[in-house]
Amino acid sequence: MLETTRAFSAPISTSQFSCVGERSGNQDAIGYHLDEYNACFVVSDGVGGNAGGELAARIAVDTALNTFGDFVDLGAGEDGIVINGTGGNDRIGRAGAKIIAQDNTKLWMSREILVEWQNNRVYPPRAKEALPNDTFFPHESPRKMSFGSEQVQYGHMFEAHTDGDIYVFFPGPNILVAGDVLSVGKYPILDYSTQGWIGGMANGCRDLLQIADAQTRIIPGTGPIQTRADLQAEADMLNTVRGRLAAMMKQGLGAKEMLAAAPTQEFDAKWGDPTAFIMSTYPGLWGHARELGGII
């Protein structure tokens, strides 16, 4: 079967083929979920010809897709807006879950936010149930807690992608959750609407590098698992580009002039089109003009 759907603003074609092989009947089951933001394909390879295998395979696929569907539903807030990172807060907050965040995140979620780099999109204040109920301040970072038998460490990365970014580190399995401070396959976005800037992003990478070792599995906000070497590559890129853009600001260049000067040229093969990156970096640099020096 071949079917095309509009997912991720681009057509995705799916094809399915199943072979009976040496078995008396086909026990394979295949299913998928596709929408504008998510894709999930599930394959159950039968149960080796045992009785009722086709039913067991179908139940396995349907259960997986239903579970995925529930997970996808958590991505939308009560107003139907898909909210990256905190969309499930409404439901889990009502269930009495502890929602941990840096205090700035709670402050932003409590008010209306105008995000210029998203075409002036306005995010309304979140419901009380969606707000973090266990917050901490910079001087309290890092913090520790236990989750079952695992120890967990988490801390604040100040003014990185936003001014409320945190990391979560599981020292036992050596897993580091970096969130949107680590970008995969594309340049990071500096959300200057919530005080993110390139210097803070570089500092966030520096802090993560102090935690990770060569064996650490690093989880980005989106994309596959990364390594410490991947994190180091982003840190190097950010520090290089920050220096170049700061120098251009001292020469009086604006964002479009910076883009035309190609300050990311040697990095574009890895991270792609730098337009959104540079355009979102420029306002954040102005917010730190005195810190950079020689601009005003």
Secondary structure, DSSP 8 states (H G I E B T S, - for coil): -EEEEEETTEEEEEE-----TTSSS---EEEEEE-SS-EEEEEE---TT-TTHHHHHHHHHHHHHHHHHHHHHTTB-TTS-B-TTTTTHHHHHHTT---EEEHHHHHHHTS-EEEGGGTSEEE----GGGS-SEEE-GGG-SEEEEETTEEEEEEEETTSSSSSEEEEEETTTTEEEEETTS-SSS-----GGGT--HHHHHHHHHHHHHH--TT-EEEESSSS-B-HHHHHHHHHHHHHHHHHHHHHHHTT--HHHHHHT-TTGGGHHHH---HHHHHHHHHHHHTTHHHH-S--
